[in-house]
Amino acid sequence: MTATFAILKRELLTYFVSPLAYVFLGVFLFLAGVFFYLGIALTGEASLRVMMGNVSISLMFVLPMLTMRHFAEEQKTGTFEMLMTSPVSPVSILVGKWLASLTLCLLMLLGTGLFVAILVYYGDPDWGVIATSYLGLFLTCGVFCAGGLFASSLTDDQVAAGMGGIVLLMPLWLVGSASSLVGEEWQARLDHLALLPHLRSFTKGVIDTADLAYFALLTFGFLFLTFRTLESRRWR
Amino acid sequence: MIEVEHLTKRYGAFTAIEDVSFSVPKGHVLGFIGPNGAGKTTTMRVLTGFLPATEGRAVVAGFDVFEDPVEVKRRVGYLPETPPLYRELTVGEYLRFCAELRELPRGDRLRRVGEVMERVGLRGWERRVLGTLSKGYRQRVGLAQALLHNPPVLILDEPTSGLDPAQNVGVRELIAGLAGDHTIILSTHILPEVEALCAQVVLINKGKIAASGTMEAVRAQAAPAYYRVSLDAAGVEPAAVARAVGALAEVNVVQPEGDALRVECAPGVDPRPAIAAMAVGRGWGVRALERTIPTLEEAFLSIVGREGA
């Protein structure tokens, strides 16, 4: 626990003493702002539904860029050797790093609170739907951060880790729009694998255990793969 | 304190180290030398629990590295070849992070960080950013990190590489001060440093131990001791003097070396009394009769050869 917290603190310190955190917050809020405006302009609804879908896809590209350094850089600079020779389990290291990236995600999502404020000022949004939408988006962040960490653990090259993370996560999006290739019947089955249909339940205000299980499974799956990779790096 | 038995590490078809065995008693400093790529770093990484060995056993501070890696890690301070620093942090932030990783109790962390900084000569450097430090100061921070939890065993991979001569002396004095309380394995390319610090030496070459034991034993193993003999025989030709010395039963080889003679004997034989008696018998004076042990550098070169050079 102490070690996990130490690593979490260290990662957050690194985010905020470098331009990293500010760049991510800025870029993300800009993108979210664009989608928020488009969503309102196109539908005329006082809701975050359009924004949420588009934001989740942007996160698929943004978050691997955030997590790419987590293991790749440590392996390149040799600090990984220090972590692995201190009495800390790979799980603590992994969870500390995952929580750090998730903390930044939380800040990014909090930043979009401004848009909620605008909705409240001009319209009458459904608070329940807003709450479940944010829950869904946060769970999505958990999956993407875990996937990005997995990519980062595979290489000591940050750019490769970032691109690898995007390529790893993209199928979660692409399988949702493959109907022209596989036909409608198969598409209905593939939709179970795709991320957006699961997120859509949340943005409609529904919390379904199937959707929760989907996000939990992916997150744990990626974290487990990362753990195995860290372990195996020592054996190769 | 450190027992290494038949350690072998293979990467696929490549054998990094093969059948490496040695031991270091408590409080001793072991000098680990050998050419680049000989397997020094690999051996140290196995001992710190960073790499598992393919075969063999290693016990550090009473715990098996493969069975109780966490217990070993608690008792080892490790300075890798490149100090493992987060460039964007300050010295203080970094050492406090290490103190947490090293499970120091909350109340002791700050005090201990201060003590260690004092010890490695970093007082007043707390707020400096690691990325802006010179090589010598990075090395000091690396050492501070290894000392934080006051480990009984220290494994230092080239602690003086890249330092200027003054810093070198500083680190050497620091290590000499740590010996006794700590058991230390030290790898280095600077052989006079090993001669100054280490009672024991392991010379590793191409993954295998080429020589090991006390400093004297390793030096003698590489090239036997020889004697420098200088006799004052007025009016006698140098060649005749050499012949007279060579005629002694104790002496194997005689070679002129400047105005003296280089005398080699079988191991364990000391020809000095015989030479002195012979000189006295002939009425010659004795200017010098010295036993010369090869330096570690000579030993190193005679064992490793000059292939790499």
Chai-1 contact restraints between the chains, C-beta under 6 A:
chainA,res_idxA,chainB,res_idxB,connection_type,confidence,min_distance_angstrom,max_distance_angstrom,comment,restraint_id
A,T2,B,E100,contact,1.0,0.0,6.0,A-B,restraint_1
A,A3,B,L101,contact,1.0,0.0,6.0,A-B,restraint_2
A,A6,B,F97,contact,1.0,0.0,6.0,A-B,restraint_3
A,A6,B,E100,contact,1.0,0.0,6.0,A-B,restraint_4
A,A6,B,L101,contact,1.0,0.0,6.0,A-B,restraint_5
A,R10,B,F97,contact,1.0,0.0,6.0,A-B,restraint_6
A,T14,B,E88,contact,1.0,0.0,6.0,A-B,restraint_7
A,V17,B,E88,contact,1.0,0.0,6.0,A-B,restraint_8
A,S18,B,E88,contact,1.0,0.0,6.0,A-B,restraint_9
A,G78,B,P80,contact,1.0,0.0,6.0,A-B,restraint_10
A,G78,B,T82,contact,1.0,0.0,6.0,A-B,restraint_11
A,G78,B,P84,contact,1.0,0.0,6.0,A-B,restraint_12
A,T79,B,P84,contact,1.0,0.0,6.0,A-B,restraint_13
A,E81,B,F50,contact,1.0,0.0,6.0,A-B,restraint_14
A,E81,B,P80,contact,1.0,0.0,6.0,A-B,restraint_15
A,E81,B,P84,contact,1.0,0.0,6.0,A-B,restraint_16
A,M82,B,P84,contact,1.0,0.0,6.0,A-B,restraint_17
A,M84,B,F50,contact,1.0,0.0,6.0,A-B,restraint_18
A,T85,B,T48,contact,1.0,0.0,6.0,A-B,restraint_19
A,T85,B,F50,contact,1.0,0.0,6.0,A-B,restraint_20
A,T85,B,K73,contact,1.0,0.0,6.0,A-B,restraint_21
A,T85,B,Y78,contact,1.0,0.0,6.0,A-B,restraint_22
A,S86,B,L101,contact,1.0,0.0,6.0,A-B,restraint_23
A,P87,B,V70,contact,1.0,0.0,6.0,A-B,restraint_24
A,P87,B,K73,contact,1.0,0.0,6.0,A-B,restraint_25
A,P87,B,R74,contact,1.0,0.0,6.0,A-B,restraint_26
A,V88,B,L101,contact,1.0,0.0,6.0,A-B,restraint_27
